[in-house]
Amino acid sequence: MIYTVTFNPALDYTMTFDRITCGSVNRTTAEHLHIGGKGINVSLILRELGIATCAWGFVAGFTGAWLEDTLRASGILCDFVRLKEGHTRINVKLNCDNVTDLNARGPTVSADALYRFEWKLDSLRGGDTVVLSGSAPESANDVYESITSKLAAKKIRFVADATGDQLRAALKHRPFLVKPNHHELADLFGVKIETEAEVITYAGKLREMGAQNVLVSCGREGALLLDEYGRFHKTGIVQDKPVNAVGAGDSMVAGFLAGYLSRGDYGYALRLGSAAGNATALTEGLGRRDDILRLMEDPALQLKEVSI
């Protein structure tokens, strides 16, 4: 079983306007309400690819109940820790000439709630995979260190899709996969990355720090994978105009896992991950199965030679 962890999920409420005038009443031309969160996105894409998951994390209040109900209606198992106070956050996206994000902090995760969450780790068994995505709760900044050390002790395969200190904490415990984009990779090392050679250099440093596989999404340059055997794999990007950046990286993680678990082949995993990421980038919302499989055949997503 694949377990996805979203520490601070959200309801994403997108409101579209012809124009917005501050200080006045503004009326929408369209509204959309979606469940959001990096781990939840991974679960939704894996469902498209026929792989069962269970969504973990923290929810609160009536918004948290709606999020759980929506996930279950989508065919995804849920086992969230329910918080006693607060509400699962609502993030508002104002879509006019550009998009303005208004992101809430979310509820406080108490020490008791964190204990109840970590108690779930005892149920994990060999062959399970845990996907840790996004930032830790403000009240539990050391959660990546605590959880990944327990997963490593149980020899549970895990993915750490995090940044900064939280990624550094996970690296000590040898994650199966990390997936920074090239900007996050540069920020982690305090450098500027402009060439493929530099991506390769710093991906190698992540492996030296403990990552088994390093998958770097490079925007218009596609994606590059350094696998556990020290081999590099590369794909390009579909040339159609992207319409959505939200969830593309999460979709890539999901596709990569689906590809690796089905065939045990890192090149195939990268191609399926790239197809899933591109499918999401080319649609409103997350990519769908038919689009992902169609893009697998796109020439831009075939494996390319990497210059080392």
Backbone bond lengths (Angstrom), bond angles and torsions (degrees), N, CA, C in turn:
res aa  C-N    CA-C-N  psi(-1)  N-CA   C-N-CA  omega(-1)  CA-C   N-CA-C  phi
1 M - - - 1.464 - - 1.528 109.92 -
2 I 1.325 115.29 143.23 1.461 121.18 173.16 1.524 108.32 -101.13
3 Y 1.319 116.02 126.11 1.458 122.44 177.10 1.530 108.23 -108.51
4 T 1.323 117.06 125.25 1.459 120.67 177.60 1.526 108.72 -105.07
5 V 1.313 116.38 137.23 1.462 121.48 -177.05 1.519 109.16 -115.29
6 T 1.333 115.80 121.37 1.464 122.19 173.82 1.520 106.89 -120.96
7 F 1.316 116.86 106.17 1.457 120.69 -174.43 1.526 112.53 -68.19
8 N 1.329 117.23 -33.39 1.458 120.87 -174.24 1.524 109.80 -137.69
9 P 1.344 117.38 69.43 1.469 120.06 -177.21 1.524 110.57 -66.81
10 A 1.319 115.03 173.31 1.463 119.20 -174.83 1.518 110.83 -152.62
11 L 1.310 114.67 160.71 1.458 121.68 162.13 1.522 106.17 -99.55
12 D 1.312 116.66 123.85 1.464 121.50 -179.76 1.523 109.07 -98.73
13 Y 1.320 115.51 114.21 1.463 121.80 -177.89 1.521 108.28 -107.35
14 T 1.333 115.70 108.28 1.461 121.51 -178.79 1.522 109.65 -98.89
15 M 1.332 115.53 125.57 1.463 122.18 179.96 1.531 108.44 -118.48
16 T 1.323 116.75 124.02 1.461 121.87 -177.39 1.524 110.08 -105.77
17 F 1.337 115.94 135.10 1.458 122.77 -178.05 1.533 110.07 -129.89
18 D 1.326 115.77 150.94 1.463 119.55 168.50 1.524 109.80 -71.13
19 R 1.330 115.75 -38.79 1.465 121.53 176.83 1.523 107.93 -155.17
20 I 1.329 116.03 156.51 1.458 121.90 176.62 1.521 108.35 -125.78
21 T 1.327 116.05 127.71 1.465 121.88 177.15 1.515 108.35 -117.58
22 C 1.316 116.67 115.60 1.457 120.56 -179.29 1.525 110.15 -63.64
23 G 1.321 116.47 139.55 1.458 121.45 178.56 1.510 113.86 83.97
24 S 1.336 117.62 3.58 1.464 121.65 -179.46 1.524 109.79 -126.06
25 V 1.333 116.06 167.83 1.460 120.88 172.68 1.523 108.64 -76.57
26 N 1.321 116.84 127.59 1.467 122.13 179.51 1.522 108.78 -118.98
27 R 1.304 117.40 134.25 1.461 121.26 -178.30 1.524 109.71 -112.50
28 T 1.317 114.50 138.02 1.457 120.54 -176.43 1.523 111.54 -76.74
29 T 1.333 113.80 159.98 1.466 120.78 167.94 1.525 111.16 -102.90
30 A 1.339 116.21 -15.94 1.466 121.44 177.54 1.519 108.88 -164.65
31 E 1.334 115.84 152.59 1.465 121.30 173.76 1.524 108.83 -139.38
32 H 1.337 115.40 146.82 1.455 120.92 177.29 1.524 108.57 -141.59
33 L 1.330 116.90 136.39 1.456 122.57 177.83 1.520 108.78 -118.96
34 H 1.340 116.16 121.16 1.457 121.21 -178.12 1.528 109.54 -129.13
35 I 1.323 115.80 153.06 1.460 119.19 169.52 1.527 108.10 -77.71
36 G 1.330 116.11 142.28 1.454 120.06 -175.43 1.515 112.69 -137.02
37 G 1.315 114.46 165.62 1.459 122.51 -178.27 1.506 108.82 133.70
38 K 1.337 116.33 140.86 1.459 120.28 -171.93 1.530 112.34 -61.50
39 G 1.318 117.76 -46.92 1.465 119.63 179.88 1.515 111.88 -65.13
40 I 1.332 116.76 -37.40 1.467 121.18 177.50 1.524 110.15 -62.97
41 N 1.330 117.35 -40.29 1.465 119.92 176.01 1.523 111.50 -60.44
42 V 1.336 116.77 -40.37 1.468 120.64 177.85 1.523 109.86 -60.52
43 S 1.337 116.82 -46.01 1.465 120.31 179.06 1.524 111.73 -60.00
44 L 1.332 116.83 -42.18 1.464 119.90 -177.34 1.523 112.07 -66.07
45 I 1.333 117.53 -38.71 1.466 119.94 177.85 1.529 110.44 -71.16
46 L 1.311 118.06 -40.38 1.467 119.69 177.52 1.529 110.97 -62.38
47 R 1.325 116.96 -34.91 1.470 119.46 174.42 1.518 110.47 -61.07
48 E 1.343 117.30 -42.24 1.468 120.66 177.72 1.521 111.00 -58.94
49 L 1.331 116.62 -31.88 1.462 121.42 -177.23 1.526 112.48 -94.95
50 G 1.336 116.32 10.80 1.457 120.97 172.45 1.504 115.26 80.03
51 I 1.337 117.91 22.68 1.459 121.58 -178.34 1.517 109.31 -114.25
52 A 1.327 115.71 128.03 1.463 121.07 -178.14 1.523 110.81 -76.30
53 T 1.326 115.01 142.29 1.460 120.59 175.44 1.521 109.26 -137.97
54 C 1.326 114.30 167.24 1.455 121.23 170.82 1.515 107.32 -128.20
55 A 1.341 116.53 126.84 1.466 121.66 -176.79 1.523 109.81 -90.04
56 W 1.327 115.00 125.77 1.465 123.11 177.00 1.518 110.32 -113.35
57 G 1.327 116.00 164.74 1.458 120.92 176.54 1.511 109.90 146.01
58 F 1.326 116.75 -151.07 1.460 122.30 -176.76 1.523 109.26 -129.85
59 V 1.339 116.65 135.16 1.460 121.26 175.49 1.524 108.37 -134.57
60 A 1.341 115.34 160.58 1.461 119.94 -178.33 1.523 109.85 -152.69
61 G 1.335 115.50 148.79 1.451 121.67 171.44 1.518 114.79 66.53
62 F 1.337 115.27 -170.57 1.465 119.75 -176.68 1.524 111.59 -68.38
63 T 1.335 118.08 -28.82 1.459 119.47 177.88 1.525 110.54 -69.01
64 G 1.325 116.43 -36.58 1.464 119.89 176.35 1.519 111.61 -66.09
65 A 1.336 116.97 -39.19 1.467 120.81 178.20 1.527 110.25 -63.42
66 W 1.346 116.77 -40.97 1.476 120.36 179.21 1.524 110.16 -64.89
67 L 1.322 116.26 -40.57 1.465 119.93 178.79 1.528 110.74 -60.82
68 E 1.333 116.86 -46.14 1.466 120.15 178.39 1.522 111.35 -61.95
69 D 1.329 117.08 -44.94 1.468 120.51 -179.42 1.522 111.07 -60.95
70 T 1.331 116.38 -39.99 1.460 120.70 -179.29 1.521 111.16 -67.24
71 L 1.327 116.59 -41.14 1.459 119.83 177.69 1.525 111.32 -62.84
72 R 1.316 116.32 -45.84 1.470 119.67 -179.63 1.522 110.77 -63.21
73 A 1.325 116.72 -38.88 1.468 119.78 177.52 1.522 111.33 -64.64
74 S 1.335 116.61 -23.05 1.468 121.54 177.43 1.528 112.03 -84.97
75 G 1.327 117.03 -0.95 1.458 120.66 177.96 1.520 114.00 88.86
76 I 1.335 117.06 20.95 1.462 120.68 -178.61 1.519 109.37 -111.43
77 L 1.323 116.88 129.41 1.458 121.84 176.14 1.521 110.01 -67.11
78 C 1.338 117.23 146.31 1.463 122.32 179.50 1.524 109.33 -130.58
79 D 1.307 116.32 142.76 1.464 121.49 172.27 1.526 107.91 -148.56
80 F 1.334 115.53 62.40 1.457 121.58 -179.03 1.522 110.99 -79.66
81 V 1.306 115.85 153.18 1.462 121.70 167.79 1.525 107.25 -84.89
82 R 1.333 116.78 124.04 1.459 120.94 179.16 1.525 109.40 -88.33
83 L 1.318 115.68 124.82 1.456 121.89 178.89 1.528 109.58 -83.20
84 K 1.331 115.81 149.12 1.470 120.58 -175.30 1.520 112.58 -81.00
85 E 1.335 117.07 -20.87 1.457 119.92 -177.69 1.529 110.77 -130.69
86 G 1.338 115.06 155.50 1.455 120.42 175.66 1.515 113.27 84.68
87 H 1.326 115.07 -171.52 1.458 122.38 -179.64 1.526 109.24 -139.24
88 T 1.312 115.50 145.42 1.463 119.27 168.76 1.528 107.74 -55.15
89 R 1.305 116.64 135.19 1.468 121.44 -169.87 1.531 112.80 -69.90
90 I 1.316 114.15 155.61 1.463 122.45 170.79 1.519 107.34 -115.60
91 N 1.326 116.59 120.13 1.461 122.06 174.87 1.524 108.76 -98.92
92 V 1.321 116.14 133.27 1.461 121.27 -177.65 1.522 109.35 -107.94
93 K 1.309 116.27 130.73 1.460 122.22 176.25 1.520 108.12 -114.88
94 L 1.328 116.46 119.17 1.463 122.33 179.10 1.522 108.37 -96.94
95 N 1.315 116.10 112.46 1.461 122.00 -173.96 1.520 109.30 -106.86
96 C 1.346 115.70 108.27 1.462 120.46 177.27 1.531 106.86 -131.13
97 D 1.321 118.69 -116.70 1.465 119.38 174.17 1.517 110.67 -69.81
98 N 1.332 117.03 -27.79 1.452 123.83 172.06 1.521 107.39 -142.47
99 V 1.318 117.65 -175.52 1.458 121.13 -176.48 1.520 109.65 -110.10
100 T 1.325 116.38 127.81 1.454 123.07 174.62 1.523 108.26 -110.24
101 D 1.351 116.58 123.12 1.458 121.79 -179.30 1.524 110.44 -97.26
102 L 1.322 116.25 130.78 1.466 123.00 173.48 1.524 106.81 -116.40
103 N 1.333 116.74 97.58 1.459 121.82 -172.57 1.521 111.43 -102.21
104 A 1.318 116.70 127.37 1.460 122.66 178.63 1.527 110.66 -81.27
105 R 1.353 115.50 161.64 1.469 120.07 179.98 1.524 112.12 -76.37
106 G 1.319 117.55 -36.92 1.450 120.90 -175.76 1.516 111.75 92.68
107 P 1.331 117.33 172.35 1.463 121.74 -175.31 1.527 112.03 -74.74
108 T 1.315 115.32 161.05 1.464 121.77 176.40 1.524 109.55 -80.26
109 V 1.328 116.41 134.35 1.463 122.12 177.12 1.527 107.81 -96.85
110 S 1.310 116.60 114.07 1.463 121.26 -177.39 1.523 110.81 -76.70
111 A 1.332 115.67 165.39 1.464 120.36 177.06 1.524 110.54 -61.62
112 D 1.333 117.02 -36.70 1.471 120.47 178.94 1.524 110.79 -65.53
113 A 1.342 116.77 -41.92 1.469 119.96 179.34 1.518 110.48 -65.05
114 L 1.329 117.19 -39.53 1.457 120.38 178.45 1.527 110.72 -64.87
115 Y 1.337 117.20 -38.85 1.461 120.68 176.62 1.529 110.13 -62.43
116 R 1.334 116.96 -42.92 1.464 120.33 179.88 1.521 111.19 -64.34
117 F 1.334 116.21 -34.55 1.461 118.73 176.77 1.527 110.61 -68.49
118 E 1.310 118.34 -48.67 1.465 120.70 -176.55 1.527 111.08 -66.00
119 W 1.317 117.57 -25.02 1.467 120.73 176.28 1.523 110.53 -62.16
120 K 1.346 117.54 -29.23 1.461 120.87 179.15 1.528 111.99 -63.71
121 L 1.324 117.30 -25.86 1.461 120.48 -178.11 1.521 112.18 -61.25
122 D 1.347 116.38 -24.26 1.469 119.60 179.56 1.518 112.27 -65.20
123 S 1.350 116.92 -20.25 1.464 120.15 -178.40 1.524 112.61 -82.17
124 L 1.335 117.88 -9.74 1.457 121.00 -176.70 1.520 111.26 -71.87
125 R 1.336 115.26 147.94 1.460 121.53 -179.45 1.525 110.01 -131.45
126 G 1.316 116.33 163.77 1.454 121.17 177.44 1.520 110.88 -54.49
127 G 1.325 116.36 137.15 1.453 121.37 -176.99 1.514 113.09 97.15
128 D 1.331 117.92 -17.06 1.459 120.67 175.37 1.532 110.29 -73.86
129 T 1.309 115.66 158.07 1.461 122.62 176.20 1.522 108.47 -131.74
130 V 1.329 116.53 135.97 1.465 121.93 177.33 1.525 108.58 -116.25
131 V 1.321 116.48 129.87 1.467 122.42 177.22 1.520 108.02 -108.75
132 L 1.340 116.37 111.06 1.462 122.30 176.80 1.519 107.92 -96.91
133 S 1.325 117.08 120.23 1.466 120.32 -172.94 1.516 111.01 -129.68
134 G 1.311 115.21 139.01 1.451 120.43 171.45 1.507 113.96 83.81
135 S 1.321 115.22 -175.88 1.460 121.23 -174.77 1.518 111.15 -79.92
136 A 1.331 114.65 154.94 1.455 121.70 177.37 1.522 109.82 -77.17
137 P 1.337 117.92 158.77 1.467 120.11 174.41 1.529 110.75 -59.57
138 E 1.345 116.19 146.32 1.461 119.73 179.35 1.516 111.66 -58.12
139 S 1.320 116.81 -31.39 1.463 121.16 -177.74 1.521 113.14 -83.62
140 A 1.335 117.72 -1.09 1.473 120.34 -176.97 1.524 109.66 -145.87
141 N 1.331 116.02 63.26 1.463 120.69 -175.03 1.521 113.54 -64.89
142 D 1.345 117.65 -21.91 1.464 120.49 -177.20 1.528 112.16 -94.18
143 V 1.329 117.67 14.63 1.459 119.89 -173.73 1.525 111.76 -65.59
144 Y 1.336 118.63 -33.96 1.469 119.69 178.97 1.528 110.65 -63.55
145 E 1.314 116.81 -43.33 1.468 120.47 177.86 1.522 110.45 -61.17
146 S 1.325 116.52 -46.17 1.464 120.84 -176.61 1.526 111.68 -65.20
147 I 1.334 116.54 -47.34 1.467 119.70 -175.74 1.519 111.50 -71.49
148 T 1.334 117.73 -45.71 1.470 119.11 -175.97 1.527 111.87 -67.49
149 S 1.329 117.51 -30.78 1.471 118.75 176.42 1.525 110.44 -66.36
150 K 1.326 116.60 -37.67 1.474 120.13 178.00 1.524 111.08 -69.43
151 L 1.333 116.88 -40.83 1.463 119.65 178.39 1.525 110.99 -63.21
152 A 1.330 116.55 -41.82 1.464 120.33 179.44 1.531 110.44 -63.66
153 A 1.326 116.94 -40.34 1.463 120.25 -179.98 1.526 111.43 -63.42
154 K 1.327 117.03 -32.69 1.462 121.66 179.06 1.525 112.17 -89.10
155 K 1.354 116.62 0.00 1.465 122.40 -178.47 1.533 111.56 58.06
156 I 1.331 115.38 42.78 1.461 122.21 176.91 1.522 108.94 -95.61
157 R 1.317 117.16 128.08 1.461 121.62 177.10 1.532 109.09 -65.07
158 F 1.339 116.74 132.87 1.462 118.63 178.59 1.516 111.43 -142.10
159 V 1.326 114.19 152.40 1.458 124.10 176.68 1.517 107.54 -109.40
160 A 1.330 117.54 135.20 1.466 121.98 176.75 1.522 108.51 -117.27
161 D 1.330 116.19 99.50 1.468 121.24 177.09 1.524 106.82 -101.83
162 A 1.330 114.90 77.54 1.464 122.08 -175.17 1.514 108.53 -138.07
163 T 1.326 115.87 179.32 1.460 121.10 -179.57 1.524 110.01 -133.21
164 G 1.324 115.18 168.85 1.456 121.49 170.99 1.515 114.68 56.24
165 D 1.330 115.47 -138.65 1.462 121.27 -175.80 1.516 112.15 -62.87
166 Q 1.326 117.74 -31.76 1.462 119.42 179.98 1.526 111.11 -67.90
167 L 1.324 117.10 -37.50 1.453 119.84 174.78 1.528 110.50 -67.61
168 R 1.316 117.37 -42.06 1.474 120.49 178.68 1.535 110.48 -59.09
169 A 1.329 116.46 -41.04 1.465 119.85 179.71 1.522 110.91 -63.22
170 A 1.333 116.88 -39.31 1.465 120.47 -179.31 1.525 112.06 -71.38
171 L 1.325 117.31 -34.56 1.464 121.15 -176.31 1.522 112.22 -58.83
172 K 1.313 117.33 -31.43 1.470 120.68 -179.33 1.518 112.01 -61.80
173 H 1.341 116.78 -20.56 1.467 120.94 -174.42 1.526 112.34 -110.44
174 R 1.314 116.92 20.78 1.462 125.02 170.36 1.532 113.84 56.39
175 P 1.335 116.83 66.31 1.468 119.57 175.60 1.520 111.63 -62.06
176 F 1.324 115.69 146.58 1.458 120.75 176.86 1.525 110.23 -63.36
177 L 1.330 116.60 -37.41 1.462 121.12 -176.89 1.509 110.42 -147.91
178 V 1.338 115.31 138.33 1.471 121.36 164.50 1.523 106.89 -123.65
179 K 1.358 116.48 148.47 1.464 118.70 -176.26 1.529 111.14 -137.76
180 P 1.321 117.49 74.43 1.466 118.24 172.50 1.525 110.28 -78.62
181 N 1.333 116.62 155.29 1.463 117.53 163.78 1.525 107.88 -86.27
182 H 1.320 117.72 174.04 1.463 119.19 -173.00 1.526 111.96 -67.12
183 H 1.337 117.68 -28.11 1.464 119.69 176.35 1.531 110.38 -69.98
184 E 1.331 117.23 -43.69 1.462 121.16 179.05 1.525 111.00 -65.07
185 L 1.334 116.28 -36.72 1.464 120.39 177.46 1.525 110.05 -62.92
186 A 1.325 116.81 -43.38 1.461 120.62 178.69 1.522 111.03 -64.26
187 D 1.325 117.22 -43.79 1.465 120.83 -179.15 1.525 111.51 -62.75
188 L 1.329 115.95 -37.12 1.465 119.73 -178.41 1.518 111.71 -60.09
189 F 1.330 116.47 -35.83 1.463 120.57 -177.03 1.531 112.44 -104.14
190 G 1.338 116.98 1.74 1.459 119.84 178.92 1.510 113.84 64.40
191 V 1.349 116.31 39.14 1.464 121.15 -177.94 1.523 109.10 -129.70
192 K 1.321 115.40 176.93 1.458 122.20 173.06 1.522 107.71 -111.55
193 I 1.320 116.83 124.62 1.464 121.32 -178.47 1.523 108.81 -110.15
194 E 1.336 116.44 121.47 1.459 120.95 -175.83 1.525 112.96 -127.43
195 T 1.329 118.60 -14.12 1.458 120.81 -175.39 1.525 110.54 -126.68
196 E 1.328 114.36 160.95 1.462 119.28 176.14 1.523 110.90 -62.06
197 A 1.324 117.23 -37.07 1.456 120.55 179.17 1.527 111.13 -60.39
198 E 1.331 116.51 -37.10 1.462 119.83 178.66 1.527 111.27 -71.14
199 V 1.330 117.05 -37.63 1.469 119.83 174.38 1.526 109.85 -58.93
200 I 1.327 116.41 -45.30 1.461 121.65 179.98 1.529 110.50 -60.88
201 T 1.318 116.92 -44.01 1.470 120.93 -179.03 1.521 111.26 -59.94
202 Y 1.318 116.77 -48.47 1.466 119.28 -174.61 1.524 112.29 -80.41
203 A 1.330 118.11 -24.97 1.462 119.57 169.50 1.522 109.44 -63.02
204 G 1.329 116.38 -39.91 1.463 120.63 177.10 1.517 111.77 -62.26
205 K 1.319 117.32 -36.94 1.462 120.43 178.03 1.529 111.27 -65.23
206 L 1.332 117.03 -36.32 1.467 119.44 176.59 1.525 110.94 -64.41
207 R 1.324 116.39 -36.79 1.469 118.47 176.14 1.523 110.46 -66.51
208 E 1.312 117.02 -39.35 1.465 120.02 177.31 1.525 111.47 -62.54
209 M 1.331 116.48 -30.00 1.467 121.25 -179.54 1.526 112.17 -82.26
210 G 1.345 117.95 -8.67 1.462 119.12 174.46 1.504 116.80 135.51
211 A 1.336 119.49 -18.20 1.468 120.22 -178.54 1.519 110.71 -66.31
212 Q 1.326 116.88 135.90 1.465 119.96 176.28 1.525 110.58 -78.10
213 N 1.328 116.89 -44.12 1.462 122.42 179.01 1.526 108.58 -130.68
214 V 1.325 115.77 136.86 1.460 120.93 -179.04 1.523 108.44 -121.34
215 L 1.318 116.54 117.47 1.456 122.71 179.96 1.526 107.68 -113.12
216 V 1.322 116.75 116.61 1.463 121.69 -176.86 1.523 108.87 -113.14
217 S 1.329 116.59 119.70 1.467 120.14 173.50 1.523 107.71 -87.70
218 C 1.325 116.11 131.61 1.471 121.89 -170.25 1.521 112.57 -119.61
219 G 1.323 117.60 33.26 1.462 120.36 177.01 1.516 112.14 60.91
220 R 1.321 116.59 -126.77 1.465 121.17 -177.15 1.517 113.28 -69.65
221 E 1.326 116.75 -10.09 1.471 120.14 178.56 1.523 112.35 -91.02
222 G 1.325 118.01 1.25 1.451 120.35 177.27 1.516 112.85 91.42
223 A 1.313 117.25 -138.71 1.465 121.63 -176.57 1.519 109.49 -143.72
224 L 1.325 114.98 150.57 1.457 121.51 -179.64 1.526 109.23 -132.13
225 L 1.320 116.39 134.01 1.459 122.85 -179.94 1.521 110.39 -118.22
226 L 1.322 116.04 129.38 1.460 122.82 167.61 1.518 106.30 -107.19
227 D 1.343 116.62 112.29 1.458 118.93 -173.22 1.531 111.87 -90.09
228 E 1.319 115.23 176.73 1.462 120.82 -173.58 1.532 112.74 -66.11
229 Y 1.337 117.50 -14.86 1.462 121.11 178.59 1.530 112.21 -94.88
230 G 1.326 116.20 3.77 1.456 120.20 -179.69 1.516 113.93 83.78
231 R 1.336 117.74 12.64 1.466 121.22 179.71 1.527 109.97 -94.61
232 F 1.335 115.30 145.37 1.459 121.37 177.65 1.523 110.09 -102.94
233 H 1.330 115.29 140.70 1.463 123.01 175.89 1.525 106.99 -131.87
234 K 1.327 116.11 147.81 1.465 119.50 -176.22 1.518 110.43 -143.80
235 T 1.341 115.71 141.78 1.463 121.42 170.06 1.526 108.60 -130.20
236 G 1.323 115.26 160.70 1.453 120.77 176.45 1.515 110.97 -91.58
237 I 1.323 115.39 -153.18 1.460 121.26 -179.59 1.527 108.23 -136.00
238 V 1.331 116.64 143.27 1.457 121.09 177.73 1.528 108.60 -63.86
239 Q 1.319 116.63 138.99 1.459 120.72 -171.26 1.526 114.35 -84.80
240 D 1.338 118.46 -3.57 1.461 119.56 175.78 1.531 109.87 -62.28
241 K 1.315 116.90 154.11 1.463 120.90 -177.53 1.520 110.59 -71.58
242 P 1.348 118.61 122.24 1.469 120.40 179.11 1.521 110.95 -68.57
243 V 1.336 115.46 146.69 1.464 120.14 178.90 1.519 111.82 -119.57
244 N 1.344 117.24 -3.42 1.458 119.73 -172.55 1.524 109.10 -155.86
245 A 1.329 116.66 130.04 1.466 120.24 177.23 1.522 112.05 -107.03
246 V 1.333 117.52 -10.66 1.460 121.21 -175.02 1.526 110.16 -78.67
247 G 1.323 117.02 121.62 1.458 121.18 175.44 1.509 115.11 90.24
248 A 1.341 118.63 -2.49 1.465 119.40 -178.01 1.528 111.04 -65.89
249 G 1.332 117.07 -41.91 1.464 119.65 178.53 1.509 112.04 -66.10
250 D 1.338 117.72 -40.24 1.465 121.38 176.79 1.523 110.65 -62.96
251 S 1.327 115.79 -39.08 1.466 120.36 178.34 1.522 110.59 -63.99
252 M 1.329 116.83 -37.76 1.464 120.53 177.86 1.525 111.08 -63.37
253 V 1.334 117.02 -42.42 1.464 120.61 176.87 1.526 110.36 -59.71
254 A 1.337 116.31 -46.51 1.464 120.16 -178.89 1.520 111.66 -62.31
255 G 1.336 116.55 -46.61 1.458 119.63 179.44 1.516 112.10 -62.47
256 F 1.325 116.80 -41.24 1.467 120.80 178.29 1.529 110.46 -59.17
257 L 1.328 116.73 -48.79 1.464 120.08 179.61 1.527 111.41 -60.84
258 A 1.337 116.35 -44.67 1.466 119.89 179.72 1.519 110.54 -60.38
259 G 1.325 116.76 -42.76 1.459 120.35 179.80 1.515 112.46 -66.08
260 Y 1.329 117.14 -44.18 1.459 119.47 -178.59 1.526 111.41 -68.15
261 L 1.328 117.53 -43.73 1.461 119.90 -177.28 1.521 112.14 -68.12
262 S 1.339 117.35 -26.10 1.465 119.26 -179.41 1.523 112.37 -83.08
263 R 1.355 117.57 -31.25 1.471 119.00 -173.74 1.523 114.34 -129.15
264 G 1.317 118.18 -15.52 1.455 120.22 -177.09 1.513 113.23 66.48
265 D 1.323 116.74 25.16 1.459 122.82 -176.03 1.521 108.81 -120.02
266 Y 1.336 116.66 119.89 1.462 119.64 -174.34 1.530 112.67 -71.39
267 G 1.321 117.77 -33.69 1.456 119.16 176.99 1.512 111.38 -63.73
268 Y 1.332 116.80 -44.51 1.466 120.97 177.42 1.522 110.28 -64.21
269 A 1.342 116.84 -40.18 1.464 120.79 179.20 1.523 110.96 -60.37
270 L 1.335 116.99 -42.27 1.459 120.00 178.46 1.522 110.83 -63.97
271 R 1.324 117.71 -42.65 1.464 120.10 -179.96 1.527 111.46 -62.44
272 L 1.341 117.38 -44.31 1.463 119.81 -179.95 1.526 110.43 -68.65
273 G 1.328 117.31 -37.11 1.448 119.89 175.52 1.512 111.74 -62.99
274 S 1.323 117.08 -43.09 1.459 121.12 178.68 1.529 111.21 -65.12
275 A 1.328 116.63 -39.74 1.467 119.77 178.37 1.524 110.87 -63.62
276 A 1.327 117.05 -41.45 1.464 120.16 179.34 1.526 110.95 -66.44
277 G 1.326 116.85 -42.87 1.462 119.88 178.34 1.513 112.42 -63.21
278 N 1.331 116.83 -42.57 1.464 120.77 178.73 1.524 111.24 -67.51
279 A 1.326 117.31 -38.02 1.464 120.05 179.83 1.520 110.87 -61.13
280 T 1.325 116.47 -40.06 1.464 119.69 177.57 1.524 111.27 -69.07
281 A 1.328 116.91 -40.29 1.467 120.19 -179.50 1.527 112.42 -64.11
282 L 1.328 116.81 -23.83 1.467 120.65 -174.63 1.527 113.25 -99.43
283 T 1.342 117.22 9.94 1.458 119.17 -179.09 1.513 110.20 -141.37
284 E 1.311 117.05 160.18 1.459 121.28 170.67 1.525 107.31 -77.28
285 G 1.314 116.99 122.78 1.457 120.25 -175.17 1.509 110.21 91.43
286 L 1.327 116.49 -161.21 1.458 121.62 -178.19 1.521 111.10 -88.65
287 G 1.342 115.73 155.08 1.453 121.28 179.88 1.519 112.77 -62.92
288 R 1.310 116.15 153.41 1.464 121.80 178.66 1.516 110.11 -109.95
289 R 1.324 115.17 158.39 1.462 122.05 -173.20 1.532 112.68 -53.03
290 D 1.331 117.85 -48.92 1.461 120.21 -176.35 1.524 111.28 -60.97
291 D 1.336 116.38 -39.61 1.465 119.70 -179.99 1.523 110.98 -69.11
292 I 1.328 116.79 -39.53 1.466 120.36 179.47 1.527 110.41 -61.99
293 L 1.319 116.70 -47.44 1.464 120.09 -177.96 1.528 111.01 -67.85
294 R 1.322 117.14 -35.16 1.474 119.85 176.89 1.526 110.77 -64.05
295 L 1.323 116.74 -42.96 1.455 120.55 -178.13 1.526 112.43 -70.01
296 M 1.320 117.39 -20.89 1.475 119.83 175.22 1.524 111.15 -57.03
297 E 1.336 117.22 -26.88 1.457 121.22 -178.11 1.525 112.60 -93.58
298 D 1.320 118.24 -2.56 1.461 120.95 -179.22 1.527 109.49 -67.04
299 P 1.331 118.30 132.03 1.467 120.72 -178.78 1.529 113.40 -55.85
300 A 1.341 117.33 -31.00 1.478 119.66 -177.63 1.523 111.50 -67.20
301 L 1.320 117.70 -21.55 1.462 120.29 -175.72 1.526 112.73 -101.88
302 Q 1.322 117.06 10.21 1.454 118.93 173.04 1.537 108.52 -78.93
303 L 1.313 116.69 156.39 1.449 120.95 -176.29 1.542 110.62 -64.99
304 K 1.324 114.93 139.97 1.462 120.93 -177.44 1.518 109.50 -120.63
305 E 1.310 114.75 159.25 1.462 120.55 178.39 1.525 110.07 -71.61
306 V 1.312 115.54 140.32 1.463 121.34 179.02 1.528 108.42 -109.83
307 S 1.325 115.03 128.52 1.469 120.63 178.59 1.533 109.23 -87.78
308 I 1.325 116.75 119.17 1.468 120.92 -178.02 1.535 108.66 -112.60
